[in-house]
Structures are given as structure tokens and as C-alpha cells.
Amino acid sequence: MTAFDRRTAILGYLQRHGRASTRELSRQFGVSEVTIRTDLMALQESGWLDRRHGGAEVTPRTVDEQPFDQRRGQHGREKARIAAAAAALVRPGDHVVLDGSTTAFQLALELRGVNGLTVITNNLKVAEALAENSGLEVLLIGGVVRGGTWSTVGVLAEEMLTKLHASQGFYGAAGFTIDRGLTDADTREAQIKRALVAAAGRVNVLLDSSKFGQQALLTFAQLSQVHRVITDREPPPEYTDALRSAGAEIIIA
């Protein structure tokens, strides 16, 4: 294995596990601890990780906002599994919130056949996916439409949400870190997401595993507000510990 390949593999290992000791990485990759320290120094200089006493941890990567249609094509299989697991939590007669994330849109596709359901959403694509079933009701939040995301935002949308309450809500995020919680890249999107979170009794987070350790510009929900995380693989150990310490349930789809 070349130094480049080993460093790529080390970074992948740290992204899966969050952090690791020099000794652990030495055993994992069959090289000396001196070689691992050299690798970690090179990765730190490139901004990929932070060295810690006796090891290293990944540096949270800041992410920018992407258009809805572009995000739909990313991690499609994982989102489909997460949506199917989330749909199992919804029953006829429930009132639920779905935000404007592409994973929530995938959940909407799963819920199209559930009669007696009331869905509150600020996303036109989510509303369109559900509107064909006359057996369920869609409450589309009014406001300013953002063409790239197909979501409604602004004061009118936020004010409408103060008058609504659902038993549970389902939310995606651009990133999730322990310190900053759930984040989004746009000020208006983060603000409406805060209102959507406040409108639900239980907060269910739909996160494909790539979102752990990433962060965007603005926090819309703290770890303490999360009741359940639905993801496609076991989170890094420190996230599992933090979520369980906060009383949140973790579902692996």
C-alpha cells in the first residue's frame, strides 16, 4: 500500500469511527506508529483531521447548500432505506411534519398510501408527492418559495407554524455534530426548520451516515432536542454515546 493509499484509508477509518489512537491505527494498517504519526501530520496539514494526544480525530467539514434535485441523487439507496424505516413509525390518523429535505421527500413517497394521515410540510415537492391520495390531508405552509429547494420560507411560513402542532416530525440536515447539533447552510432554511421542529412533539432526524461530522453555517436544532435518529449504519462511537446520553433512540435502517 502506497503512502497515498494508506492515508486515504486512514481518513476513511477515522470518518467511520470519529477518532482513533496511533496504536490502533498502527495495528489496523500494519505499519509502525512512527509511520502513522507521519501520515497523521500530513493529513492534518491538509485540513482533514485534528491530531490529539496519542491519536487523531476527523475535522468537521463545512458544507454548502445544494439544489434539491442535485441532493436527491446523492446517497439514494441509503435515503430509501432510512425512509422505509421512518415510514414504519407513522400510523393512520397521525399528524406529522415533513421538512424540505430530500430524505423527507423520500419518506413522502413511502407514505402516499397511508389513509387518514395529516402531513404538514413547507416543501412543494413533498406536497405534490402526497396530493394524489385523497385519503390523506396535506397542509402546505405558505410563504416565499425558494426555487432551488422548492421550500417555502419567511415570516408568513413561520407564523403559520406557530398555530400548528403534530405528534412527530421528520427532518433532514446538511450536517450533524455533537457540539453544534443539526445544521443548515441557508439562513432562511435554518429559520423555517426551527419553526418546523417547534411544531412537533417528537423530533425524528433522517441522516445518512455521511452527515455525521459535517457542519453547515447555522444550527436549527441542538442534540438535546432530538428524540430519534434514523440512519443507514452505526454512527461513530462518540455520536452513539452522545445521543444515548441525551436520551435519543438510534434506528439503523
Buried (B, 14 or more C-beta within 10 A) or exposed (E): EEEEEBBBBBBEBBBBBBBBBBEBBBEBBEBEBEBBBBBBEBBBEEEBBBBEEEBBBBBBBEBEBBEBEEBBEEBEEBBBBBBBBBBEBBEEEBBBBBBBBBBBBBBBBBBBEBEEBBBBBBBBBBBBBBBEBEEBBBBBBEBEBBEEBBBBBBEEBBEBBEEBEBBBBBBBBBBBBBEBBBBBBBEBBBBBBBBBBBBBEBBBBBBBBBBBBBBBBBBBBEBEBBBBBBBBEEBBEBBBEBBEEBEBEBBBB
